[in-house]
């Protein structure tokens, strides 16, 4: 049996009594192909919370005009600004030659199975190596648009990663079938293991990672995020009050000038607040700060914090 992506099929490695892989050398030279990886989590659950995901994607792909195939979920393709004939989705692209002459491709979805499906794959193909104690737990690392979800068990995680890589690789190979173009392969995914596996199938291809600014993708704020933000704002006010108390107890003399004033900009930098507007909102306008300063005759008006003269 000939299987060009056999190295990505977990069934073969799990059941070596039935399947014997002969690792043939790579035939095609992909030196004119470049994988452009944008590290952002593109599972459905996370993408649904990224307010401007499709704006960023459309902006990145605009320069390719009609020379790009975009692959994602069927129900999201209406949000992609390419001609209808340039849209594919996981479920209708495998084995298709419809886009054989397209030069470029973009993958905007992490095509996943359910956890149960991966577990069943292992139970079916790896039946000879199953022990009684079999961990089925998962873990989640990272936050916001770079959250990574994975199995705790390395065997299950390997099945998951190889399956995702195989699906993306099959999609990528729908374009430039005759290997006569320079091809950009945009992959929006936050998983270096998947990228490495795809690269391993494409002899001599280049890989470029495009790390957008942390504020490029805008996430909806969850209740937890709002709560944490509120705590941060309250903590700034508390830290400011603690700072003033330490000043009045003789600490931090380097902040005080000869006129017994403290420049607000220095205090703001000390607290780690970037803008004067945020300093006002998160600290100076807080009722507990105002009451504390009024009770101790500390003047907060203007560019300085004016302290009362001792004695």
C-alpha positions as CSV (number, residue, x, y, z in Angstrom):
1,X,0.0,0.0,0.0
2,X,1.3,3.4,-1.0
3,X,0.7,6.2,1.6
4,X,2.5,9.4,1.0
5,X,1.7,10.7,4.5
6,X,2.0,7.4,6.2
7,X,4.5,8.8,8.7
8,X,1.7,10.9,10.1
9,X,-0.8,8.0,10.6
10,X,-0.8,6.9,14.2
11,X,-2.6,3.6,13.3
12,X,0.6,2.3,11.7
13,X,2.9,3.1,14.6
14,X,0.4,1.7,17.2
15,X,-0.1,-1.6,15.4
16,X,3.3,-2.6,14.0
17,X,2.3,-6.3,13.8
18,X,-0.2,-5.5,11.1
19,X,1.6,-2.5,9.5
20,X,5.2,-2.4,8.5
21,X,6.3,1.0,7.3
22,X,9.1,1.3,4.7
23,X,10.4,4.8,5.1
24,X,11.2,5.9,1.5
25,X,13.2,9.0,0.8
26,X,11.3,12.2,-0.1
27,X,10.9,12.7,-3.8
28,X,9.6,16.2,-4.2
29,X,11.8,19.3,-3.5
30,X,9.9,21.9,-1.5
31,X,12.6,24.6,-1.5
32,X,10.2,27.0,-3.2
33,X,7.6,26.5,-0.5
34,X,7.5,28.5,2.7
35,X,5.4,27.8,5.8
36,X,4.3,31.0,7.4
37,X,3.1,30.2,11.0
38,X,1.0,32.7,12.9
39,X,1.0,31.4,16.5
40,X,-2.7,31.8,17.5
41,X,-5.1,29.3,18.9
42,X,-7.6,28.4,16.2
43,X,-9.8,25.9,17.8
44,X,-13.5,26.8,17.4
45,X,-13.9,27.6,21.1
46,X,-11.1,30.2,21.1
47,X,-11.8,31.7,17.7
48,X,-15.4,32.4,18.7
49,X,-14.0,34.6,21.4
50,X,-11.5,36.6,19.2
51,X,-13.5,39.6,18.1
52,X,-11.3,40.6,15.2
53,X,-9.9,37.2,14.0
54,X,-11.3,37.4,10.5
55,X,-10.2,41.0,10.1
56,X,-6.6,40.0,10.9
57,X,-6.8,37.0,8.5
58,X,-8.3,39.0,5.6
59,X,-5.7,41.7,6.1
60,X,-2.8,39.2,6.0
61,X,-4.1,37.4,2.9
62,X,-5.2,40.5,0.9
63,X,-2.0,40.7,-1.1
64,X,-2.5,37.2,-2.6
65,X,-5.7,38.3,-4.4
66,X,-7.1,35.4,-6.4
67,X,-4.0,33.2,-6.0
68,X,-4.8,31.6,-2.6
69,X,-6.9,28.8,-1.3
70,X,-8.3,29.4,2.2
71,X,-9.3,26.3,4.3
72,X,-11.3,26.4,7.5
73,X,-14.7,25.4,8.7
74,X,-17.6,25.4,6.2
75,X,-19.7,27.8,8.3
76,X,-17.0,30.5,8.6
77,X,-16.0,30.8,4.9
78,X,-18.6,33.5,4.3
79,X,-16.3,35.8,6.5
80,X,-13.3,35.3,4.3
81,X,-12.6,37.9,1.5
82,X,-11.6,35.6,-1.4
83,X,-13.7,34.4,-4.3
84,X,-16.1,31.5,-3.5
85,X,-14.1,29.1,-5.7
86,X,-11.0,29.8,-3.5
87,X,-12.7,28.5,-0.4
88,X,-12.3,25.0,0.9
89,X,-13.2,23.3,4.2
90,X,-12.2,20.2,6.1
91,X,-14.5,17.6,4.8
92,X,-14.4,18.5,1.1
93,X,-10.7,19.0,0.2
94,X,-9.0,15.6,0.9
95,X,-7.9,14.1,-2.4
96,X,-9.4,17.0,-4.5
97,X,-7.5,18.4,-7.5
98,X,-9.9,21.4,-7.8
99,X,-7.2,23.8,-6.7
100,X,-4.2,22.1,-8.3
101,X,-3.0,25.3,-10.0
102,X,-3.4,27.7,-7.1
103,X,-0.1,29.1,-5.9
104,X,-0.8,29.7,-2.1
105,X,-2.9,28.4,0.7
106,X,-4.0,29.5,4.2
107,X,-5.2,27.2,7.0
108,X,-7.3,29.1,9.5
109,X,-8.7,26.3,11.6
110,X,-7.2,23.7,13.9
111,X,-9.2,20.7,12.7
112,X,-9.7,18.6,15.8
113,X,-11.6,15.4,16.9
114,X,-13.2,15.0,20.2
115,X,-11.2,13.7,23.1
116,X,-13.2,10.5,23.0
117,X,-12.3,9.9,19.3
118,X,-8.6,10.1,20.1
119,X,-9.0,7.7,23.0
120,X,-10.9,5.3,20.9
121,X,-8.2,5.4,18.2
122,X,-5.7,4.4,20.9
123,X,-7.9,1.6,22.3
124,X,-8.5,0.3,18.8
125,X,-5.0,0.4,17.3
126,X,-2.9,0.1,20.4
127,X,-4.8,-2.7,22.1
128,X,-1.7,-4.8,22.8
129,X,-0.1,-2.0,24.9
130,X,-3.0,-0.9,27.1
131,X,-2.4,-1.1,30.9
132,X,-5.1,-1.0,33.6
133,X,-4.2,2.5,34.9
134,X,-4.7,4.7,31.9
135,X,-4.8,8.5,32.5
136,X,-7.5,10.3,30.5
137,X,-6.9,13.8,32.0
138,X,-6.1,16.9,29.9
139,X,-4.3,20.2,30.7
140,X,-4.5,23.7,29.4
141,X,-1.4,26.1,29.3
142,X,-1.2,29.7,28.3
143,X,-3.8,32.4,28.2
144,X,-6.0,34.2,25.7
145,X,-5.1,33.7,22.1
146,X,-2.2,31.4,22.8
147,X,-3.9,28.9,25.0
148,X,-2.7,25.3,24.4
149,X,-5.0,22.3,25.2
150,X,-3.4,18.9,25.4
151,X,-3.7,15.4,26.8
152,X,-1.6,14.7,30.0
153,X,-0.8,11.2,28.6
154,X,2.0,11.5,25.9
155,X,0.6,8.6,23.9
156,X,-2.8,10.2,23.5
157,X,-1.3,13.6,22.8
158,X,0.9,12.1,20.1
159,X,-2.2,10.7,18.4
160,X,-3.9,14.1,18.5
161,X,-0.9,16.1,17.2
162,X,-0.2,13.6,14.4
163,X,-3.9,13.6,13.3
164,X,-4.0,17.4,13.2
165,X,-0.7,17.5,11.3
166,X,-2.0,14.9,8.8
167,X,-5.2,16.9,8.1
168,X,-3.4,20.1,7.6
169,X,-0.7,18.5,5.4
170,X,-3.4,16.9,3.2
171,X,-5.0,20.3,2.8
172,X,-1.7,22.0,2.0
173,X,-1.0,19.6,-0.8
174,X,-4.1,20.6,-2.7
175,X,-2.3,23.6,-4.2
176,X,0.7,23.8,-6.6
177,X,0.3,20.2,-7.5
178,X,2.8,20.4,-10.4
179,X,5.4,22.1,-8.1
180,X,6.0,24.9,-10.5
181,X,5.3,28.0,-8.3
182,X,6.7,29.7,-5.3
183,X,4.2,28.9,-2.6
184,X,3.3,30.5,0.7
185,X,1.6,28.3,3.2
186,X,-0.1,30.4,5.9
187,X,-1.0,28.3,9.0
188,X,-2.8,30.0,11.8
189,X,-2.1,27.6,14.7
190,X,-0.4,27.7,18.1
191,X,1.3,24.3,18.0
192,X,5.0,24.0,17.1
193,X,4.8,20.2,17.2
194,X,2.3,20.3,14.4
195,X,4.4,22.7,12.3
196,X,7.5,20.5,12.8
197,X,5.6,17.5,11.6
198,X,4.3,19.2,8.5
199,X,7.8,20.5,7.7
200,X,9.2,17.0,8.0
201,X,7.0,16.0,5.1
202,X,8.1,18.8,2.9
203,X,11.7,18.4,2.0
204,X,13.7,21.6,2.1
205,X,10.8,23.9,2.7
206,X,11.3,27.1,4.7
207,X,9.5,28.1,7.9
208,X,8.8,31.6,9.1
209,X,7.1,32.5,12.3
210,X,5.1,35.7,12.4
211,X,4.5,36.9,16.0
212,X,2.0,39.6,15.9
213,X,1.9,42.2,18.7
214,X,0.2,40.9,21.8
215,X,-2.8,43.3,21.2
216,X,-3.3,42.3,17.5
217,X,-6.0,39.7,18.3
218,X,-8.7,41.1,20.6
219,X,-10.4,38.7,23.0
220,X,-13.8,39.0,24.5
221,X,-13.4,39.6,28.2
222,X,-14.8,36.8,30.3
223,X,-16.2,37.4,33.8
224,X,-13.0,36.0,35.2
225,X,-10.9,38.5,33.1
226,X,-13.1,41.4,34.4
227,X,-12.7,40.2,37.9
228,X,-8.9,39.9,37.6
229,X,-8.8,43.4,36.1
230,X,-10.8,44.8,38.9
231,X,-8.5,43.2,41.4
232,X,-5.5,44.7,39.6
233,X,-7.0,48.2,39.7
234,X,-7.7,47.8,43.5
235,X,-4.2,46.5,44.0
236,X,-2.7,49.6,42.4
237,X,-4.6,51.8,44.9
238,X,-3.5,49.6,47.8
239,X,0.1,49.7,46.7
240,X,0.0,53.5,46.3
241,X,-1.4,53.9,49.9
242,X,1.3,51.5,51.1
243,X,3.9,53.6,49.2
244,X,2.7,56.8,50.9
245,X,2.8,55.1,54.3
246,X,6.4,54.0,53.7
247,X,7.3,57.5,52.6
248,X,5.9,59.0,55.8
249,X,7.9,56.4,57.7
250,X,11.2,57.5,56.2
251,X,11.5,55.1,53.3
252,X,12.1,56.0,49.6
253,X,13.8,59.4,50.2
254,X,15.1,59.3,46.6
255,X,11.6,60.1,45.4
256,X,11.3,63.4,47.4
257,X,12.6,66.7,46.1
258,X,13.8,69.7,48.1
259,X,10.3,71.2,48.2
260,X,8.9,68.0,49.8
261,X,7.2,66.9,46.6
262,X,7.1,63.6,44.7
263,X,6.7,63.8,40.8
264,X,3.7,61.8,39.9
265,X,5.4,60.3,36.8
266,X,8.0,58.6,39.1
267,X,5.3,57.1,41.3
268,X,3.4,55.9,38.2
269,X,6.6,54.2,36.8
270,X,7.2,52.7,40.3
271,X,3.8,51.1,40.2
272,X,4.2,49.9,36.7
273,X,1.3,52.0,35.2
274,X,2.1,53.1,31.6
275,X,-0.1,56.2,31.1
276,X,-1.1,59.2,33.2
277,X,-4.8,58.5,32.4
278,X,-4.6,55.0,33.8
279,X,-2.8,56.4,36.9
280,X,-5.7,58.7,37.5
281,X,-8.3,56.1,36.9
282,X,-6.7,53.3,38.8
283,X,-5.1,55.2,41.7
284,X,-5.8,59.0,42.1
285,X,-9.5,58.9,41.6
286,X,-10.1,55.9,43.9
287,X,-12.2,56.9,47.0
288,X,-9.9,55.1,49.4
289,X,-6.9,57.0,48.1
290,X,-8.7,60.4,48.3
291,X,-9.8,59.7,51.8
292,X,-6.3,58.5,52.9
293,X,-4.7,61.6,51.5
294,X,-7.3,64.0,52.9
295,X,-6.8,62.6,56.4
296,X,-3.0,63.1,56.2
297,X,-3.0,66.5,54.4
298,X,-1.4,65.1,51.2
299,X,-2.1,67.2,48.2
300,X,-2.7,65.3,44.9
301,X,-3.4,68.2,42.6
302,X,-1.0,69.1,39.7
303,X,2.1,67.2,38.5
304,X,3.3,66.5,42.1
305,X,2.3,64.8,45.2
306,X,2.8,67.4,47.9
307,X,3.6,66.0,51.4
308,X,3.0,67.9,54.6
309,X,6.1,69.2,56.3
310,X,7.0,67.2,59.4
311,X,7.4,69.2,62.6
